[in-house]
Each structure stands twice: as C-alpha cells, then as structure tokens.
Amino acid sequence: MRFKARSDTPDLHSQLESLLDQVWRSEADWRLWDRLDAAVMQEDLRLIREKKRDIQEAA
C-alpha cells in the first residue's frame, strides 16, 4: 500500500529545523531577560551600598 505524498506537509527535516529555530529564539530571549535581571540586581545593590555609605558618613 502506497501513501500519497502531500505537498502541503513539510518533511521531517523542515519540521525539525523549525522546532530548533523556535528553541534557539526562546533561548536568546531567556539570555536577554537574564542580562536584564542581572543589570537590575546590580543597580539595586549599588543603591543599597550607596545608602549604607551615606548612613555611615552621617554618623
């Protein structure tokens, strides 16, 4: 029994390529958000250190 090849169905290689492309884009987004989170955390720590320094200088 032969199956008809459907021209509108992507082959396995194309499906895998598409899936990997989605994974790579998601990982790039995660890395961007990780960098943003790290930048915000550094700024928060800088502000905390600055406040501690100001308190110590005032005392």
N, C-alpha and C positions, 0 to 999 in steps of 0.2 A: 504494500500500500504506500503510495507516494503522497506527500503533503505538498500543497501548493505553497510556493514561497510568496509571502505577502510583501510587496514592495514598500508599504507604509510602515512596516515594523522594522525598527532599527536592529542591526545584527548585534550579537553579543559583545563584540569589541567596542562598538559605538556606545552601547549601554554602560559598559564598564568605564569607558573614557568619561562619559557624562557623570557617573557616580563619583569617580575620583576627582573630577573638576569641582563638584559640589563640596567634597570633603576638603580639598585644598583651599577653596574660598572660605569655608567655615573656619578652618584653622587660621587663616590670615586675619579674619575678623576677631577671633579669640586673642591672637597675639596683639592686635591693636588695642583691644579692651584691657589686656594685661598691662600694656605700656601706659595707658591712661590711668588705670588704677594705681600703678606704681608712682606715677607723677603726682597724683592727688595725695597719696600717702606721704611722699617726700615733702610736699608743701605743708601738710598737716604737722609733720614732725618739726619742720623748720619753724612754724608758728609757735608750737609748744616750747621749743628751745628758746625762742626769742622772748616769750612771756616769762619763762623761768629766769632768764638773764636779766630782764627788766626788774623783776621782783627782787633778785639778789642785789642789783645795783641800788635799788631804792632802800634797802635795809641797811 
